Amino acid sequence: MENIDHTRTKAKSPQTNGICERFHKTGLDEFYRVAFRKRLYHTIDALQADLDAWIREYNEVRTHQGRWCFGKTPMQTFVDTLPIAREKLLPAA
């Protein structure tokens, strides 16, 4: 056993789940509300393809001002911190 306790946050609670709640708001405002005004989707696959393209743009092109990004894209932030994460990696049990 890993001695990990599972806990749940209160639904729609930005105080305890702010990062997820903010991402949901951004997705709603910047993707869904825009996409459904521009196009009538006939399949879930068509919607998924557009969502996948938006997620790529969100993670790899658009810069963020979030807590750890400091004006970089999330992918740049991830790649830049890989050496630090590897230093802190625990050996497999």
Contacts in CASP RR format, 6 or more apart in sequence:
PFRMAT RR
TARGET T0000
AUTHOR 0000-0000-0000
METHOD contacts of the structure
MODEL  1
MENIDHTRTKAKSPQTNGICERFHKTGLDEFYRVAFRKRLYHTIDALQAD
LDAWIREYNEVRTHQGRWCFGKTPMQTFVDTLPIAREKLLPAA
9 16 0 8 1.000
9 17 0 8 1.000
10 16 0 8 1.000
10 17 0 8 1.000
12 21 0 8 1.000
13 21 0 8 1.000
14 21 0 8 1.000
14 22 0 8 1.000
26 58 0 8 1.000
27 54 0 8 1.000
30 54 0 8 1.000
30 58 0 8 1.000
31 50 0 8 1.000
31 51 0 8 1.000
31 54 0 8 1.000
35 41 0 8 1.000
35 47 0 8 1.000
35 50 0 8 1.000
35 51 0 8 1.000
35 54 0 8 1.000
39 50 0 8 1.000
41 47 0 8 1.000
41 50 0 8 1.000
58 74 0 8 1.000
59 73 0 8 1.000
59 74 0 8 1.000
59 75 0 8 1.000
60 73 0 8 1.000
60 74 0 8 1.000
60 75 0 8 1.000
61 73 0 8 1.000
62 73 0 8 1.000
63 69 0 8 1.000
63 71 0 8 1.000
63 72 0 8 1.000
63 73 0 8 1.000
64 71 0 8 1.000
64 72 0 8 1.000
64 73 0 8 1.000
64 74 0 8 1.000
64 77 0 8 1.000
65 71 0 8 1.000
68 77 0 8 1.000
69 76 0 8 1.000
69 77 0 8 1.000
70 77 0 8 1.000
72 80 0 8 1.000
END
